[in-house]
């Protein structure tokens, strides 16, 4: 297999050709990423090129189809042009991705449902499968028969789930808790960007027995996306192993420590017959389609969702987590 360095060198030499077409530039990036073992080289090359041009991927693909992108302004107006500065930015972006830096760190954004979140070092990049957790929490929140239901997101990270709740259930009040100052800063930035007025962000530890004490017995939905990898397991994907914050990945011996530490707070916060979601949804609200009728004194019953993708949330089972052997997260 050709080495990555010669391929990246050829990419840098693209600066010498002012008439380089977008298709050629994309192909050079694609080959460099493929040689580096990036799982989705074509998509990543297109997303990086679109990012440096300040356009969407769809528009980039349309420009490539009609043969524009030389800076002449033909075909699609306005043509962003392939300037030397943009070529240099693309070269740098491809080199970073070839070193397996997450795509979202390079572009600075991560899509989550209808949101475009700012992400970077110090915060966990939201995964597509977490949208399922958000949907279950949204469904439960919409089923609450009160005019202003209350939801809490424990360990909010980038604010993805909390913002999904706040924007998709606008009559609800959402409280997001995060203990990492770095992740808290990213969440604050995302909340400010959405302009959502029905969300409150707090810096604190979900294991603190006094955390959100003022909400005791008033919360309708509690949701959390806790660490999921045992300390003795090593994620396969370099993007996860090298760049995701350890506090968001590892849960000591079992991969569920933070989830277990948060359990006392969930029943304490929840109003009777309400919902608790922890990376898979669990709830007892009678109006929730996935839930059985509540049993007096019984804890919420988890409902399993699964995603076996490497470096993502492992498959879960009702009432707990499936064990993950070392090296196979």
Kinemage of the C-alpha trace (Angstrom):
@kinemage 1
@onewidth
@group {chain A} dominant
@subgroup {mainchain}
@vectorlist {calphas} color= white
{ca unk a 1} P 0.000 0.000 0.000
{ca unk a 2} L 1.420 3.450 -0.875
{ca unk a 3} L 2.564 5.460 2.119
{ca unk a 4} L 0.500 8.379 3.320
{ca unk a 5} L 3.385 10.875 3.117
{ca unk a 6} L 3.901 10.750 -0.707
{ca unk a 7} L 0.168 11.122 -1.221
{ca unk a 8} L 0.045 14.158 1.062
{ca unk a 9} L 3.093 15.545 -0.743
{ca unk a 10} L 1.261 15.316 -4.060
{ca unk a 11} L -1.678 17.068 -2.450
{ca unk a 12} L 0.562 19.956 -1.410
{ca unk a 13} L 1.943 20.224 -4.947
{ca unk a 14} L -1.580 21.035 -6.120
{ca unk a 15} L -0.817 24.665 -5.270
{ca unk a 16} L 1.241 24.890 -8.444
{ca unk a 17} L -1.783 24.375 -10.702
{ca unk a 18} L -4.201 27.291 -10.750
{ca unk a 19} L -6.544 25.496 -13.115
{ca unk a 20} L -7.026 22.529 -10.794
{ca unk a 21} L -10.654 21.435 -10.858
{ca unk a 22} L -12.648 20.700 -7.749
{ca unk a 23} L -12.972 17.071 -8.856
{ca unk a 24} L -9.200 16.693 -8.993
{ca unk a 25} L -8.710 18.347 -5.635
{ca unk a 26} L -11.353 16.140 -4.075
{ca unk a 27} L -9.763 13.045 -5.608
{ca unk a 28} L -6.349 13.922 -4.201
{ca unk a 29} L -7.848 14.335 -0.761
{ca unk a 30} L -9.849 11.119 -1.085
{ca unk a 31} L -6.737 9.110 -1.995
{ca unk a 32} L -4.734 10.575 0.879
{ca unk a 33} L -7.472 9.700 3.367
{ca unk a 34} L -7.952 6.237 1.910
{ca unk a 35} L -4.229 5.541 2.195
{ca unk a 36} L -4.372 6.663 5.828
{ca unk a 37} L -7.109 4.130 6.586
{ca unk a 38} L -9.906 6.631 7.170
{ca unk a 39} L -13.137 4.584 7.011
{ca unk a 40} L -15.108 7.051 4.840
{ca unk a 41} L -12.519 8.806 2.654
{ca unk a 42} L -14.871 10.075 -0.071
{ca unk a 43} L -17.400 11.595 2.313
{ca unk a 44} L -14.680 13.110 4.492
{ca unk a 45} L -12.794 14.582 1.530
{ca unk a 46} L -15.984 16.203 0.240
{ca unk a 47} L -16.985 17.514 3.658
{ca unk a 48} L -13.539 18.987 4.240
{ca unk a 49} L -13.446 20.624 0.800
{ca unk a 50} L -16.945 22.014 1.257
{ca unk a 51} L -15.921 23.305 4.681
{ca unk a 52} L -12.927 25.272 3.414
{ca unk a 53} L -15.003 26.668 0.542
{ca unk a 54} L -17.778 27.705 2.917
{ca unk a 55} L -20.480 25.776 1.057
{ca unk a 56} L -22.556 22.648 1.665
{ca unk a 57} L -21.560 19.210 0.485
{ca unk a 58} L -24.532 19.053 -1.883
{ca unk a 59} L -23.495 22.246 -3.623
{ca unk a 60} L -19.916 21.004 -3.886
{ca unk a 61} L -21.123 17.812 -5.560
{ca unk a 62} L -23.252 19.850 -7.971
{ca unk a 63} L -20.257 22.024 -8.879
{ca unk a 64} L -18.159 18.938 -9.548
{ca unk a 65} L -20.864 17.446 -11.784
{ca unk a 66} L -21.141 20.592 -13.935
{ca unk a 67} L -17.369 21.036 -14.049
{ca unk a 68} L -16.991 24.341 -12.208
{ca unk a 69} L -14.580 25.165 -9.452
{ca unk a 70} L -11.692 26.792 -11.307
{ca unk a 71} L -12.584 30.230 -10.041
{ca unk a 72} L -14.177 31.287 -13.330
{ca unk a 73} L -17.670 31.672 -11.898
{ca unk a 74} L -19.322 29.493 -14.539
{ca unk a 75} L -22.207 27.147 -13.952
{ca unk a 76} L -23.137 27.944 -10.357
{ca unk a 77} L -23.281 31.453 -8.971
{ca unk a 78} L -21.508 32.582 -6.910
{ca unk a 79} L -18.488 30.327 -7.494
{ca unk a 80} L -16.368 30.338 -4.329
{ca unk a 81} L -13.225 29.742 -6.397
{ca unk a 82} L -10.173 27.644 -5.579
{ca unk a 83} L -7.784 30.249 -4.261
{ca unk a 84} L -4.288 29.367 -3.054
{ca unk a 85} L -5.401 30.067 0.521
{ca unk a 86} L -8.291 27.637 0.203
{ca unk a 87} L -6.065 24.972 -1.302
{ca unk a 88} L -3.678 25.387 1.603
{ca unk a 89} L -6.546 25.130 4.080
{ca unk a 90} L -7.772 21.967 2.370
{ca unk a 91} L -4.265 20.455 2.426
{ca unk a 92} L -4.004 21.154 6.143
{ca unk a 93} L -7.472 19.738 6.825
{ca unk a 94} L -6.726 16.533 4.892
{ca unk a 95} L -3.389 16.112 6.705
{ca unk a 96} L -5.148 16.451 10.069
{ca unk a 97} L -7.829 13.945 9.100
{ca unk a 98} L -5.154 11.539 7.810
{ca unk a 99} L -3.699 11.633 11.323
{ca unk a 100} L -7.187 10.468 12.409
{ca unk a 101} L -8.228 13.680 14.084
{ca unk a 102} L -12.039 13.587 14.170
{ca unk a 103} L -13.712 15.235 11.208
{ca unk a 104} L -15.890 17.232 13.609
{ca unk a 105} L -12.827 18.718 15.328
{ca unk a 106} L -11.550 19.951 11.983
{ca unk a 107} L -14.821 21.461 10.800
{ca unk a 108} L -15.721 22.562 14.327
{ca unk a 109} L -19.288 21.283 14.054
{ca unk a 110} L -21.308 18.112 14.554
{ca unk a 111} L -24.880 17.560 13.318
{ca unk a 112} L -27.378 16.296 15.867
{ca unk a 113} L -31.011 15.948 14.798
{ca unk a 114} L -31.958 19.441 13.544
{ca unk a 115} L -29.016 21.085 15.338
{ca unk a 116} L -25.526 22.032 14.210
{ca unk a 117} L -23.397 21.887 17.358
{ca unk a 118} L -19.991 23.431 17.961
{ca unk a 119} L -17.517 20.777 19.148
{ca unk a 120} L -13.798 20.407 19.623
{ca unk a 121} L -11.137 19.242 22.085
{ca unk a 122} L -12.515 18.685 25.566
{ca unk a 123} L -16.024 17.597 24.641
{ca unk a 124} L -17.490 14.292 23.488
{ca unk a 125} L -18.608 14.372 19.862
{ca unk a 126} L -22.318 13.390 19.809
{ca unk a 127} L -22.982 10.118 17.991
{ca unk a 128} L -25.855 9.505 15.573
{ca unk a 129} L -27.223 6.688 17.741
{ca unk a 130} L -27.635 9.110 20.656
{ca unk a 131} L -30.428 10.701 18.621
{ca unk a 132} L -32.506 7.639 19.542
{ca unk a 133} L -32.026 8.400 23.231
{ca unk a 134} L -33.080 11.992 22.573
{ca unk a 135} L -36.179 10.823 20.707
{ca unk a 136} L -37.291 8.572 23.563
{ca unk a 137} L -36.823 11.431 26.027
{ca unk a 138} L -38.697 13.815 23.711
{ca unk a 139} L -41.581 11.366 23.379
{ca unk a 140} L -41.776 10.997 27.152
{ca unk a 141} L -41.589 14.758 27.694
{ca unk a 142} L -44.347 15.416 25.163
{ca unk a 143} L -46.531 12.845 26.937
{ca unk a 144} L -46.376 14.671 30.274
{ca unk a 145} L -49.852 16.153 30.891
{ca unk a 146} L -48.636 19.441 32.375
{ca unk a 147} L -48.240 22.803 30.629
{ca unk a 148} L -44.536 23.173 31.522
{ca unk a 149} L -42.880 19.765 32.000
{ca unk a 150} L -39.362 19.691 33.429
{ca unk a 151} L -36.432 17.672 32.056
{ca unk a 152} L -32.876 17.233 33.345
{ca unk a 153} L -29.875 16.137 31.257
{ca unk a 154} L -27.162 14.711 33.530
{ca unk a 155} L -23.693 15.045 31.992
{ca unk a 156} L -24.813 17.141 29.056
{ca unk a 157} L -21.435 17.383 27.275
{ca unk a 158} L -21.952 19.525 24.184
{ca unk a 159} L -25.571 20.066 25.206
{ca unk a 160} L -26.851 17.871 22.364
{ca unk a 161} L -29.655 16.026 24.163
{ca unk a 162} L -30.652 19.000 26.320
{ca unk a 163} L -30.897 21.278 23.295
{ca unk a 164} L -32.881 18.680 21.349
{ca unk a 165} L -35.369 18.581 24.226
{ca unk a 166} L -35.502 22.364 24.563
{ca unk a 167} L -35.951 23.069 20.858
{ca unk a 168} L -38.297 20.206 20.012
{ca unk a 169} L -40.456 20.535 23.124
{ca unk a 170} L -40.501 24.343 23.435
{ca unk a 171} L -43.095 24.394 26.223
{ca unk a 172} L -40.754 22.362 28.466
{ca unk a 173} L -38.126 23.651 30.873
{ca unk a 174} L -34.757 21.868 30.546
{ca unk a 175} L -31.872 21.848 33.028
{ca unk a 176} L -28.467 20.599 31.828
{ca unk a 177} L -25.732 19.543 34.266
{ca unk a 178} L -22.054 19.089 33.341
{ca unk a 179} L -19.046 18.659 35.627
{ca unk a 180} L -16.244 19.224 33.082
{ca unk a 181} L -15.390 22.937 32.694
{ca unk a 182} L -14.233 22.309 29.118
{ca unk a 183} L -17.431 20.536 28.078
{ca unk a 184} L -19.498 23.091 30.019
{ca unk a 185} L -17.953 25.847 27.887
{ca unk a 186} L -18.930 24.039 24.672
{ca unk a 187} L -22.479 23.525 25.958
{ca unk a 188} L -22.768 27.202 26.890
{ca unk a 189} L -21.636 28.162 23.404
{ca unk a 190} L -24.206 25.895 21.769
{ca unk a 191} L -27.016 27.085 23.998
{ca unk a 192} L -26.175 30.695 23.195
{ca unk a 193} L -26.109 29.899 19.471
{ca unk a 194} L -29.612 28.414 19.498
{ca unk a 195} L -31.068 31.254 21.531
{ca unk a 196} L -33.254 28.777 23.437
{ca unk a 197} L -34.714 30.545 26.470
{ca unk a 198} L -36.154 27.426 28.098
{ca unk a 199} L -32.836 25.795 29.049
{ca unk a 200} L -30.559 26.346 32.052
{ca unk a 201} L -26.962 25.111 32.190
{ca unk a 202} L -25.301 24.231 35.508
{ca unk a 203} L -21.673 23.330 36.297
{ca unk a 204} L -21.701 20.447 38.772
{ca unk a 205} L -21.215 16.738 39.397
{ca unk a 206} L -24.172 14.418 38.897
{ca unk a 207} L -22.827 12.265 41.783
{ca unk a 208} L -23.109 15.184 44.208
{ca unk a 209} L -26.091 14.413 46.493
{ca unk a 210} L -26.862 18.131 46.628
{ca unk a 211} L -26.813 18.605 42.845
{ca unk a 212} L -30.032 20.191 41.599
{ca unk a 213} L -31.498 19.821 45.064
{ca unk a 214} L -34.089 22.497 44.330
{ca unk a 215} L -35.643 20.191 41.702
{ca unk a 216} L -36.437 17.349 44.100
{ca unk a 217} L -39.669 15.638 43.104
{ca unk a 218} L -40.439 18.074 40.307
{ca unk a 219} L -38.653 16.576 37.298
{ca unk a 220} L -40.672 14.727 34.666
{ca unk a 221} L -37.829 13.342 32.524
{ca unk a 222} L -34.215 12.633 33.474
{ca unk a 223} L -31.818 11.721 30.665
{ca unk a 224} L -28.124 10.847 30.683
{ca unk a 225} L -25.524 9.555 28.254
{ca unk a 226} L -22.811 8.315 30.642
{ca unk a 227} L -19.340 6.820 30.035
{ca unk a 228} L -19.533 3.399 28.430
{ca unk a 229} L -16.048 1.847 28.126
{ca unk a 230} L -14.357 -0.124 30.951
{ca unk a 231} L -10.933 1.193 31.909
{ca unk a 232} L -9.246 -2.011 30.719
{ca unk a 233} L -10.821 -1.837 27.248
{ca unk a 234} L -9.096 -0.027 24.396
{ca unk a 235} L -11.256 1.564 21.665
{ca unk a 236} L -10.247 0.492 18.182
{ca unk a 237} L -10.870 3.819 16.465
{ca unk a 238} L -8.009 6.320 16.866
{ca unk a 239} L -10.576 9.127 16.730
{ca unk a 240} L -12.095 7.781 19.947
{ca unk a 241} L -8.928 6.536 21.645
{ca unk a 242} L -6.841 9.644 21.027
{ca unk a 243} L -9.293 12.539 20.909
{ca unk a 244} L -12.479 11.938 22.911
{ca unk a 245} L -12.157 13.141 26.536
{ca unk a 246} L -11.423 10.242 28.881
{ca unk a 247} L -14.035 11.376 31.384
{ca unk a 248} L -16.723 10.918 28.727
{ca unk a 249} L -15.487 7.451 27.711
{ca unk a 250} L -14.324 5.466 30.705
{ca unk a 251} L -16.380 4.290 33.650
{ca unk a 252} L -13.746 2.520 35.758
{ca unk a 253} L -14.071 -1.262 35.974
{ca unk a 254} L -17.437 -1.836 34.353
{ca unk a 255} L -18.002 1.070 32.045
{ca unk a 256} L -21.133 2.036 33.966
{ca unk a 257} L -19.761 3.716 37.092
{ca unk a 258} L -21.065 7.165 36.270
{ca unk a 259} L -24.443 5.694 35.396
{ca unk a 260} L -24.540 3.886 38.747
{ca unk a 261} L -23.423 7.010 40.583
{ca unk a 262} L -26.273 8.965 39.030
{ca unk a 263} L -28.981 6.442 39.943
{ca unk a 264} L -29.723 7.838 43.446
{ca unk a 265} L -30.283 11.291 41.972
{ca unk a 266} L -32.737 10.114 39.308
{ca unk a 267} L -35.508 8.745 41.573
{ca unk a 268} L -34.904 11.647 43.972
{ca unk a 269} L -35.476 14.203 41.212
{ca unk a 270} L -38.303 12.440 39.407
{ca unk a 271} L -41.919 13.138 40.141
{ca unk a 272} L -44.097 10.006 40.521
{ca unk a 273} L -44.747 7.979 37.349
{ca unk a 274} L -42.318 9.932 35.250
{ca unk a 275} L -39.423 8.965 32.979
{ca unk a 276} L -35.690 8.322 33.379
{ca unk a 277} L -33.443 7.752 30.332
{ca unk a 278} L -29.823 6.648 30.608
{ca unk a 279} L -28.197 6.060 27.225
{ca unk a 280} L -31.182 3.827 26.657
{ca unk a 281} L -34.556 5.108 27.769
{ca unk a 282} L -36.233 3.902 30.886
{ca unk a 283} L -39.595 5.080 31.999
{ca unk a 284} L -42.729 4.277 33.873
{ca unk a 285} L -45.086 6.974 32.620
{ca unk a 286} L -48.372 5.228 31.660
{ca unk a 287} L -48.771 7.378 28.553
{ca unk a 288} L -45.365 6.348 27.161
{ca unk a 289} L -45.955 3.777 24.413
{ca unk a 290} L -42.803 1.808 25.306
{ca unk a 291} L -43.570 1.589 29.028
{ca unk a 292} L -45.534 -0.747 31.194
{ca unk a 293} L -47.875 0.676 33.848
{ca unk a 294} L -46.002 1.921 36.930
{ca unk a 295} L -45.543 -0.360 39.908
{ca unk a 296} L -45.476 1.247 43.312
{ca unk a 297} L -41.909 1.534 44.566
{ca unk a 298} L -40.414 -0.102 41.477
{ca unk a 299} L -37.421 1.485 39.725
{ca unk a 300} L -37.709 2.570 36.088
{ca unk a 301} L -37.309 -0.308 33.625
{ca unk a 302} L -34.672 0.302 30.929
{ca unk a 303} L -35.555 -0.287 27.288
{ca unk a 304} L -32.667 -1.434 25.128
{ca unk a 305} L -31.352 0.175 22.003
{ca unk a 306} L -28.173 -1.021 20.377
{ca unk a 307} L -25.418 0.111 18.124
{ca unk a 308} L -22.520 -2.234 17.726
{ca unk a 309} L -20.328 0.217 15.838
{ca unk a 310} L -16.712 0.377 16.948
{ca unk a 311} L -15.976 3.317 19.185
{ca unk a 312} L -19.635 4.039 19.761
{ca unk a 313} L -22.077 3.073 22.473
{ca unk a 314} L -22.008 -0.709 22.925
{ca unk a 315} L -25.164 -2.822 22.829
{ca unk a 316} L -27.140 -2.620 26.064
{ca unk a 317} L -29.625 -4.919 27.692
{ca unk a 318} L -32.681 -4.152 29.786
{ca unk a 319} L -31.705 -3.535 33.385
{ca unk a 320} L -27.957 -3.145 32.780
{ca unk a 321} L -25.041 -3.249 30.357
{ca unk a 322} L -23.625 -6.072 28.374
{ca unk a 323} L -20.003 -6.757 29.311
{ca unk a 324} L -17.342 -5.543 26.898
{ca unk a 325} L -14.082 -7.549 26.767
{ca unk a 326} L -10.785 -5.629 26.620
{ca unk a 327} L -9.971 -4.301 23.191
{ca unk a 328} L -13.521 -4.631 21.844
{ca unk a 329} L -15.517 -1.540 22.856
